[in-house]
Amino acid sequence: MFLEEYREKVRTPIFEPAHSPKICRLSHSYNNPTWNYQYHLHKNETELVYISKGCGTYVINTNSYQLKKGMILIVEQGAIHSLFSDEHDPLSCWTCAISDYKLCCRSDHGFMLPANVCPAMDSGIHENYIHRLFEELDLLRRFSSDTHLAACDALAVSLASIYLELFLADPKTERHKDSSFARDILIYINENYASQITLKKLAEQFHISTDHISHEFSKVYGISPINYVIDRRLNEAKWMLINTSDSLVSIAKKIGYENTNHFSKLFQKRMQYPPLKFRELYQHKVSNMKKNQ
């Protein structure tokens, strides 16, 4: 038995009044040895990431971080990032995306960490608490009442607060590599991947030769611009296949393919399964995992 009094304790506000974080997305990637997500960014969202199992690699703004169980990461809005799961020890990766927050006593309201602070660390003794917060969010997301949504926001505030405390209690600094016009090209592709993008169109957009665009982009991101367009589209298709009941025709059009057969062939070539088989396999895995939780 115990009693803890909180009324007299001084509370230092973390977020400005009426500007606490709002949850805008929750995801859990797991049980897939071939899972990866090519470089992308979120303009108005900060991602709070937790690795509950497995190994892999997270790249944020060209800095690479080797992942293991218990690690947490903060992916700031506008940061270009990618995720690759280890084939032999697949990642279990939780992500809570938040937005609309303003930190007290900070002019750069949309960012959680100072620019030179390393965005990856081990959660240590706080892992169990963080894990439980994500599991509670997973439970609450299945309900759509205002009360449940408010509870999700409250848990997101708790998660953001503990992340801030951990990262700022013992900040590790790191150097950031210089940006290049390759970043601008990647941002453009992310915003327009469903359009008909060609090297010629990129050259016209950025007033640079096709050879130079291809060389610089491949040097920075390890993939050609056109192959990146394909991967970006197919990553969106994977999410839609697992998380929606949209038809193949609808999914293909949403990601920029008018020809559904062409989309299906590309998908099978890259993912080892036809789209509908991929949906059947991974929706079944998700369903079984939820039943066993």
Residue pairs with C-beta under 8 A, 6 or more apart in sequence:
13 104
14 103
14 104
14 160
14 161
14 164
15 21
15 101
15 102
15 103
15 104
15 157
16 102
16 103
16 104
16 109
19 100
19 101
19 102
19 109
20 101
20 153
20 157
21 46
21 98
21 99
21 100
21 101
21 153
21 156
21 157
21 160
22 98
22 99
22 100
22 101
22 153
22 156
23 96
23 97
23 98
23 137
23 152
23 153
23 155
23 156
24 45
24 97
24 98
24 99
25 45
25 95
25 96
25 97
26 94
26 95
26 96
26 97
26 134
26 137
26 138
26 141
26 152
27 94
27 95
27 97
28 92
28 93
28 94
28 95
28 134
28 138
29 35
29 37
29 83
29 85
29 91
29 92
29 93
29 95
30 53
30 54
30 90
30 91
30 92
30 93
30 289
31 90
31 92
31 285
31 289
32 85
32 90
32 282
32 285
33 85
33 86
33 87
33 88
33 90
34 85
34 87
34 271
34 272
35 83
35 85
35 90
35 91
36 82
36 83
36 84
36 85
37 82
37 83
37 84
37 235
38 82
38 223
38 228
38 231
38 232
38 235
39 59
39 80
39 81
39 82
39 186
39 221
39 228
40 80
40 81
40 82
40 190
40 232
40 235
41 78
41 79
41 80
41 81
41 186
41 187
41 190
42 75
42 77
42 78
42 97
43 77
43 78
44 77
44 99
44 110
45 77
45 97
45 98
45 99
46 74
46 75
46 76
46 77
46 97
46 98
46 99
46 101
46 110
46 111
46 112
47 73
47 74
47 75
47 81
47 95
47 96
47 97
48 72
48 73
48 74
48 95
48 96
48 97
48 98
48 159
48 160
48 163
49 58
49 72
49 73
49 74
49 75
49 93
49 94
49 95
50 71
50 72
50 93
50 94
50 95
50 123
50 130
50 131
50 134
51 67
51 68
51 69
51 70
51 71
51 72
51 91
51 92
51 93
51 94
52 69
52 92
52 93
52 94
52 131
52 134
53 69
53 90
53 91
53 92
54 67
54 69
54 85
54 86
54 89
54 90
54 91
54 92
54 93
55 66
55 67
55 68
55 85
55 86
55 89
55 91
56 66
56 67
56 83
56 84
56 85
56 86
56 90
56 91
56 93
57 64
57 65
57 66
57 67
57 83
57 84
58 64
58 65
58 67
58 73
58 81
58 82
58 83
58 84
58 120
59 65
59 81
59 82
59 83
59 84
60 73
60 75
60 79
60 80
60 81
60 119
60 120
61 79
61 80
61 81
61 176
61 177
62 80
62 177
62 220
63 174
63 176
63 177
65 71
65 73
65 119
65 120
67 91
67 93
70 122
70 123
70 124
70 127
71 120
71 121
71 122
71 123
72 120
72 121
72 122
72 123
72 130
72 163
72 166
73 119
73 120
73 121
74 112
74 113
74 119
74 163
74 167
75 81
75 119
76 110
76 111
76 112
76 113
76 119
77 99
77 110
77 111
79 119
80 183
80 186
80 187
83 91
83 93
85 91
85 93
94 134
96 134
96 137
96 156
96 159
98 156
98 160
101 109
101 160
102 109
103 109
103 112
103 164
112 160
112 163
112 164
112 167
113 119
113 167
113 168
113 171
114 171
115 176
116 173
116 174
116 175
116 176
117 167
117 168
117 171
117 172
117 173
117 174
118 171
118 172
118 173
118 174
119 167
121 166
121 167
121 172
123 130
123 166
124 166
126 162
126 166
129 162
130 159
130 162
133 155
133 158
133 159
133 162
134 159
135 293
136 155
137 152
137 155
137 156
137 159
138 293
140 148
140 151
140 152
140 155
141 152
180 216
180 220
181 206
181 208
181 216
182 216
182 217
182 219
182 220
182 221
183 220
184 206
185 202
185 206
185 213
185 217
185 225
186 217
186 221
186 228
188 202
188 205
188 206
189 197
189 225
189 228
189 229
189 232
190 232
193 229
193 232
193 233
193 236
193 255
193 256
194 233
194 254
194 255
194 256
195 256
196 256
197 225
197 226
197 229
198 226
199 210
199 213
199 214
199 225
199 226
200 210
202 208
202 210
202 213
202 225
203 209
203 210
203 213
206 213
213 225
214 224
214 225
217 223
217 224
217 225
217 228
218 224
218 225
221 228
223 231
230 266
230 270
231 270
233 255
233 256
233 257
234 255
234 266
234 267
234 270
234 271
236 254
236 255
237 251
237 252
237 255
237 263
237 267
237 275
238 271
238 278
240 246
240 251
240 254
241 251
241 275
241 278
241 279
241 282
241 283
242 279
242 282
242 283
242 286
244 251
246 254
248 260
248 263
248 264
248 275
248 276
249 260
251 263
251 275
252 258
252 259
252 260
252 263
252 264
255 263
257 263
257 266
263 275
264 274
264 275
267 273
267 274
267 275
267 278
268 274
268 275
271 278
273 281
